């Protein structure tokens, strides 16, 4: 009984620390978008595309979501909807790149 309580406390501390360090922002002009990244995974659905990438400046896993509007009327045009910095550090040499090094262009004003 004592070991199960200890295990539960450790799991809660782990998930709590990950939740505190994760950042989420929905702004299209997003400062959280990495300058240089290695794309390691792409997932798509009807509403958009999710890119899992490694920020090569600090080796952090970043999830980027490009999507449509809510009613799916303009599927041909995706916009940057969300950037999630997970706080998880990865070694870029351990993950093969789907696209070698992607230079992320930030949206311009105008």
C-alpha positions as CSV (number, residue, x, y, z in Angstrom):
1,X,0.0,0.0,0.0
2,X,2.8,2.3,0.9
3,X,4.6,1.7,-2.4
4,X,1.5,2.4,-4.5
5,X,1.0,5.7,-2.8
6,X,4.7,6.6,-3.4
7,X,4.3,5.6,-7.1
8,X,1.1,7.7,-7.5
9,X,2.8,10.7,-5.9
10,X,5.8,10.3,-8.3
11,X,3.5,10.1,-11.4
12,X,1.5,13.2,-10.2
13,X,4.8,15.2,-9.8
14,X,6.0,14.1,-13.2
15,X,2.7,15.1,-15.0
16,X,2.5,18.3,-13.0
17,X,6.0,19.4,-14.0
18,X,5.4,18.6,-17.7
19,X,2.1,20.6,-17.6
20,X,3.8,23.6,-16.0
21,X,6.6,23.7,-18.6
22,X,4.4,23.2,-21.6
23,X,3.5,26.5,-23.4
24,X,0.6,26.9,-25.7
25,X,-0.2,29.9,-27.9
26,X,-2.8,30.4,-30.6
27,X,-1.5,33.7,-32.1
28,X,-0.6,33.5,-35.8
29,X,2.4,35.8,-35.3
30,X,3.9,33.4,-32.9
31,X,7.2,34.0,-31.2
32,X,7.2,30.3,-30.1
33,X,7.6,29.1,-33.7
34,X,11.2,27.8,-34.0
35,X,13.6,29.4,-36.5
36,X,15.3,26.1,-37.5
37,X,13.6,22.8,-37.0
38,X,13.8,19.2,-38.0
39,X,10.4,17.7,-38.8
40,X,10.2,14.2,-37.4
41,X,6.5,13.5,-37.8
42,X,3.5,14.7,-39.8
43,X,-0.2,13.8,-39.1
44,X,-3.2,15.1,-41.0
45,X,-6.9,15.1,-40.7
46,X,-9.8,17.0,-42.3
47,X,-9.2,20.1,-40.3
48,X,-5.5,20.5,-40.6
49,X,-1.9,19.2,-40.3
50,X,0.2,18.5,-37.2
51,X,4.0,18.7,-37.4
52,X,6.1,17.3,-34.7
53,X,9.6,18.8,-34.9
54,X,12.7,19.4,-33.0
55,X,13.8,23.0,-32.4
56,X,17.5,22.8,-33.4
57,X,18.4,25.8,-31.3
58,X,17.6,24.2,-27.9
59,X,16.7,20.6,-28.9
60,X,13.1,20.9,-27.7
61,X,10.1,19.0,-29.1
62,X,7.6,21.4,-30.7
63,X,4.1,20.6,-32.0
64,X,2.8,22.9,-34.7
65,X,-0.7,22.9,-36.0
66,X,-1.8,24.4,-39.3
67,X,-5.6,24.3,-39.7
68,X,-8.7,25.6,-41.4
69,X,-11.6,27.6,-39.9
70,X,-14.1,25.8,-37.7
71,X,-16.7,25.0,-40.3
72,X,-14.2,23.4,-42.8
73,X,-15.4,25.6,-45.7
74,X,-11.9,26.6,-46.8
75,X,-9.9,23.4,-46.6
76,X,-7.6,24.6,-49.4
77,X,-6.2,27.3,-47.1
78,X,-4.4,26.4,-43.9
79,X,-3.2,28.9,-41.3
80,X,-1.0,28.6,-38.3
81,X,-3.3,27.8,-35.4
82,X,-1.3,26.6,-32.6
83,X,2.3,26.1,-31.4
84,X,3.0,23.9,-28.4
85,X,6.4,23.9,-26.8
86,X,6.5,20.7,-24.8
87,X,9.6,21.2,-22.7
88,X,10.8,17.7,-23.6
89,X,14.5,17.7,-24.7
90,X,15.4,15.4,-27.6
91,X,18.6,14.5,-29.3
92,X,18.3,15.4,-33.0
93,X,20.7,12.6,-34.0
94,X,18.3,10.0,-32.7
95,X,15.5,11.0,-35.0
96,X,15.6,10.8,-38.8
97,X,14.3,13.9,-40.5
98,X,11.3,13.7,-42.9
99,X,12.4,17.0,-44.3
100,X,16.2,17.7,-43.6
101,X,16.1,21.2,-42.1
102,X,13.1,23.3,-42.4
103,X,13.6,27.1,-42.1
104,X,10.4,28.4,-40.5
105,X,9.4,31.7,-42.0
106,X,7.5,33.9,-39.6
107,X,4.4,35.7,-41.0
108,X,5.0,39.2,-42.2
109,X,2.9,42.3,-41.5
110,X,1.0,43.2,-44.6
